Structures are given as C-alpha cells and as structure tokens.
Amino acid sequence: MKQVSCSVLNKCLAYNPCLSRNYYRRSHTVKLQRSQVGQILLPRKLRNSTLWQTNFTQRQIATHCSSDLSTSCREELPSYLAVNVLKDQSCARQGISRKVLVILNPNSGFRSSREVFYQKVQPTLELSGFMMQVVETAYAGHAHALASTVDLSTCPDGIICVGGDGIVNEVLNGLLGRDDLEEAIQLPIGIIPAGSENSLVWTVLGIRDPVSAATTLAKGGLTPIDVFSVKRIQAGITHFGLTASYYGFVADVLQLSEKFRLHLGPFRYVIAGLLKFLSLPQYRFEVNYLPLSPRRNHELLPVNEKCNGHLAADSSAEDNWVTRKGEFLGIFVCNHFCKPAQGLLSPVIAPKAQHNDGSLDLILVHGSGRFRLFCFFIAYQFCWHLLLPYVEYVKVKHVKVRPVGSTHNGCGIDGELLHGDGQAEWQCSLLPAQGRLLGQHRSASE
C-alpha cells in the first residue's frame, strides 16, 4: 500500500462530520465502509491526534483540502477518500442540477480522454449536480456541427469540451454561426484539458489536468473572455478564436504536423518543427495594424451586429494605420499571454496580454534565417524574446496580414489551420468580452 504523508492525512481526515453515515468505496469486488478507513490506514496514535481539533479548525482544513483536492491530495489519498470529501462538499448544492452537453474527442492527446473522463471526471461532476448528455466526436468538425445544431434548451448551463484547444475552437465557431446568436453567445463553455495543447484553460483558469478542471467546474462561476475574429477578405469567410492566430513558420509547422497526427500524437509538432526548420523557406508579408489608443474606449456593439458583420468596429474610417513590409519569421496575434500547458519553464509569448483587456497583442519577428529563428525560440523559453532587436511588440485593435509571393498563406487559429488559396489576405478584429468560460481561476475562487 502506498505510504500516505501524515500532514496530508491530518488535514483531509480531520473533516469527518458524516462519520456515522455509510459511505462505501465503489469497486468491482469489494465495498469498504468509510468508518474502517482510519483503522486500516492510520496508526492508533495518529488517529487519536486528530480528535482534539475544533469544529472551526475542521471546517478550515476541509475547505483547504477540497479546493486543492485535485493537486495536493490527488496522488496521496485513495480515490474513495477523495470522492467522500467531494461528496461532503457537494451537500451545499443539493437540489441544484446543471444541465450541460459534454462533447468528448476520443482521439485527442494520447487518446486517453475517454478513460480520463469516465473514470475521473464524470463521477466528480455527477456528485456536484451536473446532468450530462455525453457525445463523442466521430470526425473532424463534428463538434462544430453539434454546437451549431444542438437544442439550447437541453443544455442551458453550457457545453463542456473534453479535449484540446481545437475542440473548444470548433464549439465556439459552431455557437457563433447559429441563427439564434444572441442566445448562443450567452452559453458558457467548460473545458476538460485532455489534448495535445491546452493553453487556453491553463492560461485563463490556471488548470492543466482533468481532475483540477472537474473540481473547478463543480465550484461554479463564470469567466468572461474576449473573442477575436479572423476574416479572409477575398472569400468573406470568418473564423473565431479565443487564444491566438499566427502566420509564417508556426502556421507552416501546423500544416506539416497534420501528416503525423495519427502516428505521433502530440509529438507531431516536434517532428514537423524540426523538418521545417531544416528546410526553412523565406516568409514575406505585408502587415497593417491599427494601434490601440489609450484615450479611446472600446464600444460594445450589439452582439448580432458584431458577429454577423465579423468585425468589432468599422476600421475603414481610421487613418492611423501602421504598415510593415518585408521578411517575417513569424507573426502572432494573441488574445491572452498564451502560456503552454506542457514544458518545464512555461514561457509566455505575449506577457502583457490579458484575456479580457479589450485588445489584441501583436508580435512581429522580423527577418529570416535559421540562426535568427533558433535564437528567437531559445530566448522565448526564458521569456527573453521581447528583448531581441528584431522582435516588435504592440497592442492593437485590428491587424491585416497579406502574404507576398510564394509565402505560405495559411493561418493558424487555436491549433486549427485555415487554408488560403491564392493571394489570401487575413483581417483580425476583436469582440470584447463576448465569450464565457465555465469556472474561475483558482486564485480568484479561493
């Protein structure tokens, strides 16, 4: 049996207001009463040492333990103890049911999302009063189709996405493409991170594992977030996003990585990046951007006007656009500071960006060549990339990007690639505070 630290057990087992109740551990072969747990796991002296604590202290410790149940206690406590503590916590929510639609991508990440959801996430949500209709995606774009056609009265409390940033992006675009837009845009989106990239939930809510996400959803609350639109001007096609749009080397890597999706999973980005680095082409763009004026506040237009028009404001009337032409290794238009969930250092690409500040953050990596690209990514790992002389960083309202010559004309949005035929021109604009995420940042909810 795995050894349990005394400090954690003192905190978690001291909260025992329902000791006389019959709680059982669900198992295929055995049901273990909770009243026997202390006799099996704890020495007699350790059991007696917890009896002197007052009810006030017990409540404090229980609150601390349950709020961090998915992190500090997850690896050290048996699963049935965690379920019992969460069940005690959910007593305050008795009689309250939340109806949601769960869209699960079984192929996300290492293809373990199905097991993670049914074994770890679903029991937690059920104990917290969620009534769930679970649908597994069968093809690319299935989540978009579900979000665009679902009867909103069957999931009035939101849609929960189990997967990576890609499935969240599909659901967002499905909702914003509906005829009943004013109702659909009010529907919050929950995220259970189980994909290759989970930057959105990690950056905005401070969560990077499914169990923590389930606990955050159980606590409730909403987080407003800006939405941005990327319009391909020639075709009149608009795509919406929550994290970032990017052009140049990173978009090129994203396109190449799709060839390795089935065989390499999350490692496809590393292989595609290495191959593209060794055969690095030149990227030439014309970039026009409208800097954010500190004296001008963002006026929130009606929801249907903003989304159906695909622009946050009429930018044609502005006359202070800034133009940049030449070679760019990368162009990033960020909605938040884009902190990757994977990696030891957790660098951020746009450190001044916030998810609800009513602006976009533009990063231009000027120049070409493998050495300059290598220096940028090394500096990025230590958050020093903004100190490089060839990196330009500015807060903007609108951005127009036009590839020149034979430059790769695709656009990446939240891990999804939009293909541009011919001479594509992309225009990125902001829809301030039009998105809603289920849950709140852990620091805000404590």
Disulfide bonds with the S-S distance in Angstrom:
Cys12-Cys65 2.38
